[in-house]
Amino acid sequence: MTIDAALLRYYRAVDEAFPALPPGADARTVRDRFSNVAKAYARKRDDAVTAESIEIALDGRTLLARVYKPQAVRGPLPLIVYFHGGGWVVGDLDTHDGLVARLAQDSQCAVASVDYRLAPEHPFPAPCDDALDALVWLAEHRSRLGFATDRLAVGGDSAGAHLAVVAARGANERVAGLVGLQLLLYPVMRRQFESPSCIANANGPGLTNDEMKWYWTQFLSGEAPAEHDVRAFPLSESYERMPAPALVVAAAYDPLYDDAFELKRFLEANGGLVEMIDAHDMTHGFGRMHSQSEAALGWLRKIGARAGELVRAER
């Protein structure tokens, strides 16, 4: 198999319209380029989904979130709490608006996209703390916000999937079974750069090994975590309780492809149930590019539909 031709055309167009950043570019510059690319290729949100902003009032800070709901469904909806990708450094509610709206439409669930604090201004453990605290807050306020109180999932892409794993583990340690599903798109799980997939896909497209090294450096630029701190390194310690079931999505042409399967093995070794979707012609970040590729859209629709089925499945 090869990379989807439409995705390759998209990457060529981005390279022509947005020159590469100079070596040593700071986080704000990288963030601005990421946002500008997202704006340039965004499409109007489908009217089948509504979105409204809410505030999540936490200890010492308030986070914004955007809640998406499919129009066609009535009654209290299952809730998926979602964390955007971007290496803990870039991305926001707008850069991932299309992806999350599509997820809400295809899963027929409400999806709350959380705007957590970003490194290096707010390095580890701030993004992890925000993810867990926001998840618990939304779980506690489900009834008031009109969501179903017996169906809760957490999800994310790339670094957002890392935060989702951390938050699901922390929440279920507090309240057993609180999170019933983890939706994890092309997750980053390990600070390593020499796996077969890292070597094979070191130069992208979508993500490079050097970019991933830079993201880890920004994320860990503050308080150094202990070697076995599962907030930074989710695969470093076994679970005390069985992990929540997971739907893990891998992109074949991604430095993090091996991370997805390593996560699968780790969760299963701890008693968890894991289902894989192996997107054989996709690159890292394809969920954000579904407006540019019919193949990417097809994968994303499959992911959303299956996530909705699993959220509603009998426990």
C-alpha positions as CSV (number, residue, x, y, z in Angstrom):
1,M,0.0,0.0,0.0
2,T,1.0,3.7,-0.4
3,I,-0.1,6.9,1.1
4,D,-3.5,8.2,-0.1
5,A,-2.9,10.4,-3.2
6,A,-5.3,13.1,-2.0
7,L,-3.3,13.4,1.2
8,L,-0.1,13.8,-0.7
9,R,-1.6,16.5,-2.8
10,Y,-2.7,18.3,0.4
11,Y,0.8,18.1,1.8
12,R,2.3,19.5,-1.4
13,A,-0.2,22.4,-1.4
14,V,0.6,23.2,2.3
15,D,4.3,23.2,1.5
16,E,3.8,25.7,-1.3
17,A,1.5,28.0,0.6
18,F,3.3,27.9,4.0
19,P,7.1,27.9,3.8
20,A,8.9,25.8,6.3
21,L,9.8,27.5,9.6
22,P,13.4,28.4,10.3
23,P,15.4,26.2,12.6
24,G,14.9,27.3,16.3
25,A,11.4,28.7,15.7
26,D,9.7,29.3,19.1
27,A,6.4,27.7,20.2
28,R,4.3,30.7,19.3
29,T,5.6,30.7,15.8
30,V,5.0,27.0,15.4
31,R,1.6,27.4,16.9
32,D,0.6,30.2,14.5
33,R,1.6,28.3,11.4
34,F,-0.4,25.2,12.6
35,S,-3.4,27.5,13.2
36,N,-3.1,29.2,9.8
37,V,-2.8,26.0,7.9
38,A,-5.9,24.7,9.7
39,K,-7.9,27.9,8.9
40,A,-6.8,27.7,5.2
41,Y,-8.2,24.2,4.7
42,A,-11.2,24.3,7.0
43,R,-14.7,23.8,5.8
44,K,-17.9,25.1,7.2
45,R,-19.3,22.9,10.0
46,D,-22.2,20.7,8.9
47,D,-25.6,21.9,10.0
48,A,-26.3,18.4,11.3
49,V,-24.2,19.3,14.4
50,T,-24.6,22.2,16.8
51,A,-21.8,23.6,19.0
52,E,-21.8,25.8,22.1
53,S,-19.1,27.1,24.4
54,I,-19.0,26.3,28.1
55,E,-16.6,27.1,30.9
56,I,-15.0,24.5,33.1
57,A,-14.3,26.1,36.5
58,L,-11.4,24.3,38.1
59,D,-9.2,25.1,41.1
60,G,-7.1,28.2,40.2
61,R,-8.1,28.3,36.5
62,T,-11.0,28.2,34.1
63,L,-10.8,26.1,30.9
64,L,-13.0,26.7,27.8
65,A,-14.7,23.8,26.1
66,R,-16.9,23.4,23.0
67,V,-19.8,21.0,23.2
68,Y,-20.9,19.4,19.9
69,K,-24.3,17.7,19.6
70,P,-25.9,15.9,16.6
71,Q,-29.2,17.6,15.8
72,A,-31.0,14.4,14.8
73,V,-30.7,12.7,18.2
74,R,-33.1,13.5,21.0
75,G,-32.8,12.9,24.7
76,P,-29.7,12.7,26.9
77,L,-26.7,11.8,24.8
78,P,-23.6,9.8,25.9
79,L,-20.7,12.1,26.3
80,I,-17.2,11.9,24.8
81,V,-14.7,14.2,26.5
82,Y,-12.1,15.0,23.8
83,F,-8.5,16.4,23.9
84,H,-7.0,17.8,20.7
85,G,-3.6,16.8,19.4
86,G,-0.6,19.0,18.7
87,G,2.3,17.7,20.7
88,W,1.0,19.4,23.9
89,V,2.2,22.7,22.3
90,V,0.0,23.6,19.3
91,G,-3.7,23.2,18.5
92,D,-6.9,24.5,20.0
93,L,-10.7,24.2,19.7
94,D,-10.7,25.8,16.2
95,T,-7.9,23.7,14.7
96,H,-9.8,20.5,15.6
97,D,-13.3,21.8,15.1
98,G,-14.0,19.8,11.9
99,L,-12.6,16.6,13.4
100,V,-14.7,16.9,16.6
101,A,-17.9,17.9,14.8
102,R,-17.5,14.9,12.5
103,L,-17.0,12.6,15.5
104,A,-20.2,13.9,17.1
105,Q,-22.1,13.4,13.9
106,D,-20.9,9.9,13.2
107,S,-20.9,8.7,16.8
108,Q,-24.3,10.3,17.5
109,C,-22.8,11.3,20.9
110,A,-22.2,14.7,22.5
111,V,-18.5,15.6,22.3
112,A,-16.9,18.1,24.7
113,S,-13.6,19.4,23.2
114,V,-11.5,20.8,26.0
115,D,-9.0,23.7,25.5
116,Y,-6.3,22.6,28.0
117,R,-3.2,24.6,28.8
118,L,-0.2,24.2,26.4
119,A,3.5,23.8,26.9
120,P,6.0,25.4,27.1
121,E,4.1,28.2,28.9
122,H,2.4,25.5,30.9
123,P,4.6,22.4,30.7
124,F,4.2,19.0,32.4
125,P,2.2,18.3,34.5
126,A,-0.2,21.1,33.6
127,P,-1.8,19.6,30.5
128,C,-2.2,16.3,32.3
129,D,-3.8,18.0,35.4
130,D,-6.2,19.9,33.1
131,A,-7.2,16.7,31.3
132,L,-8.0,14.7,34.4
133,D,-9.7,17.7,36.2
134,A,-11.8,18.6,33.2
135,L,-12.9,15.0,32.7
136,V,-14.0,14.7,36.3
137,W,-15.7,18.1,36.2
138,L,-17.7,17.1,33.1
139,A,-18.6,13.7,34.6
140,E,-19.9,15.4,37.8
141,H,-21.9,18.0,35.8
142,R,-23.4,15.5,33.2
143,S,-26.9,15.7,34.6
144,R,-27.0,19.5,34.7
145,L,-25.6,19.8,31.2
146,G,-28.2,17.3,29.8
147,F,-25.9,14.3,29.1
148,A,-26.6,10.7,29.9
149,T,-25.2,9.8,33.3
150,D,-24.4,6.2,32.5
151,R,-22.2,6.5,29.4
152,L,-18.9,8.4,29.4
153,A,-16.0,8.1,27.1
154,V,-12.7,10.0,26.8
155,G,-10.8,10.5,23.5
156,G,-8.1,12.4,21.7
157,D,-5.6,12.4,18.9
158,S,-1.8,12.2,19.1
159,A,-0.8,14.1,22.3
160,G,-4.5,14.4,23.0
161,A,-4.7,10.6,23.1
162,H,-1.8,10.6,25.6
163,L,-3.9,13.0,27.8
164,A,-7.0,10.8,27.3
165,V,-5.2,7.7,28.5
166,V,-3.8,9.6,31.5
167,A,-7.2,11.1,32.4
168,A,-9.1,7.8,32.0
169,R,-6.7,6.1,34.3
170,G,-6.8,8.8,36.9
171,A,-10.6,9.1,36.8
172,N,-11.2,5.3,37.0
173,E,-8.8,5.1,40.0
174,R,-11.1,7.6,41.7
175,V,-14.4,6.1,40.7
176,A,-14.1,2.5,39.3
177,G,-15.8,2.2,35.9
178,L,-16.4,5.9,35.5
179,V,-14.9,6.0,32.0
180,G,-16.4,3.2,29.8
181,L,-14.3,3.8,26.6
182,Q,-11.1,5.3,25.5
183,L,-11.0,6.6,21.9
184,L,-7.3,7.0,20.9
185,L,-6.3,8.3,17.5
186,Y,-2.6,7.8,16.5
187,P,-1.5,8.1,20.1
188,V,1.9,9.2,21.4
189,M,2.8,6.9,24.3
190,R,6.6,6.7,24.5
191,R,9.5,9.1,24.5
192,Q,11.6,7.1,22.0
193,F,12.6,7.7,18.5
194,E,14.2,4.5,17.3
195,S,11.2,2.1,16.7
196,P,10.8,0.7,13.2
197,S,8.0,3.1,12.5
198,C,10.0,6.1,13.7
199,I,12.9,5.1,11.4
200,A,10.7,4.3,8.4
201,N,8.6,7.5,8.7
202,A,11.3,9.8,10.2
203,N,10.7,12.5,7.6
204,G,6.9,12.5,7.5
205,P,4.7,13.6,5.9
206,G,2.4,14.6,8.7
207,L,4.9,14.3,11.5
208,T,8.7,13.9,11.6
209,N,10.9,12.4,14.2
210,D,12.6,15.7,14.8
211,E,9.3,17.4,15.4
212,M,8.3,14.7,17.9
213,K,11.6,15.2,19.8
214,W,10.9,19.0,19.9
215,Y,7.4,18.4,21.2
216,W,8.6,16.2,24.0
217,T,11.3,18.8,24.9
218,Q,8.6,21.5,25.2
219,F,6.3,19.3,27.2
220,L,8.9,18.3,29.7
221,S,10.6,21.7,29.9
222,G,9.5,22.4,33.5
223,E,9.2,20.0,36.3
224,A,11.1,16.8,35.4
225,P,8.8,13.7,35.9
226,A,10.0,10.6,37.6
227,E,10.9,7.7,35.3
228,H,7.7,5.9,36.2
229,D,5.3,8.8,36.4
230,V,2.4,7.5,34.4
231,R,1.2,11.1,33.7
232,A,4.2,11.6,31.5
233,F,4.9,8.0,30.5
234,P,1.6,6.1,30.5
235,L,3.2,2.7,29.8
236,S,5.7,2.8,32.6
237,E,3.6,1.2,35.4
238,S,0.9,-1.5,35.5
239,Y,-2.7,-0.5,36.3
240,E,-4.1,-1.0,39.8
241,R,-7.6,-1.5,38.2
242,M,-8.5,-2.8,34.9
243,P,-8.2,-0.1,32.2
244,A,-11.2,1.1,30.3
245,P,-11.9,-0.6,27.0
246,A,-10.2,1.2,24.1
247,L,-10.6,1.8,20.4
248,V,-7.1,2.5,19.2
249,V,-6.5,4.0,15.7
250,A,-3.1,3.6,14.0
251,A,-1.9,5.4,10.8
252,A,0.4,3.2,8.8
253,Y,2.7,6.0,7.6
254,D,3.3,7.6,11.0
255,P,6.3,7.6,13.3
256,L,3.9,6.7,16.1
257,Y,2.5,3.7,14.3
258,D,4.3,1.3,16.7
259,D,3.2,3.3,19.7
260,A,-0.5,2.4,18.9
261,F,0.3,-1.3,18.9
262,E,2.5,-1.0,22.0
263,L,-0.4,0.7,23.8
264,K,-2.7,-2.2,22.6
265,R,-0.3,-4.8,24.1
266,F,0.0,-2.9,27.3
267,L,-3.7,-2.4,27.9
268,E,-4.4,-6.1,27.1
269,A,-1.6,-7.2,29.4
270,N,-3.4,-5.2,32.2
271,G,-6.7,-7.0,31.4
272,G,-8.2,-4.3,29.1
273,L,-10.3,-4.9,26.0
274,V,-8.8,-3.3,22.9
275,E,-10.1,-2.9,19.4
276,M,-7.8,-1.6,16.6
277,I,-8.5,0.3,13.4
278,D,-5.4,0.2,11.2
279,A,-5.6,3.0,8.6
280,H,-3.3,1.5,6.0
281,D,-3.1,4.5,3.7
282,M,-3.0,7.3,6.2
283,T,-0.4,9.6,7.8
284,H,-0.3,11.1,11.3
285,G,-3.0,13.7,11.8
286,F,-5.3,12.4,9.1
287,G,-8.4,13.1,11.2
288,R,-7.9,16.8,10.7
289,M,-7.5,16.4,6.9
290,H,-10.8,14.7,6.2
291,S,-12.0,17.7,4.1
292,Q,-9.1,17.1,1.8
293,S,-9.3,13.3,1.3
294,E,-12.2,11.1,0.8
295,A,-10.2,8.2,2.1
296,A,-9.5,10.1,5.4
297,L,-13.2,11.0,5.6
298,G,-14.0,7.3,5.2
299,W,-11.7,6.3,8.0
300,L,-13.0,9.1,10.3
301,R,-16.6,8.1,9.7
302,K,-15.8,4.5,10.5
303,I,-14.0,5.6,13.7
304,G,-16.9,7.7,14.8
305,A,-19.6,5.1,14.1
306,R,-17.7,2.4,15.9
307,A,-17.0,4.7,18.9
308,G,-20.7,5.4,19.2
309,E,-21.5,1.7,19.1
310,L,-18.9,0.9,21.8
311,V,-20.0,3.8,24.1
312,R,-23.6,2.4,24.0
313,A,-22.6,-1.2,24.3
314,E,-23.9,-3.2,27.3
315,R,-21.3,-3.4,30.1
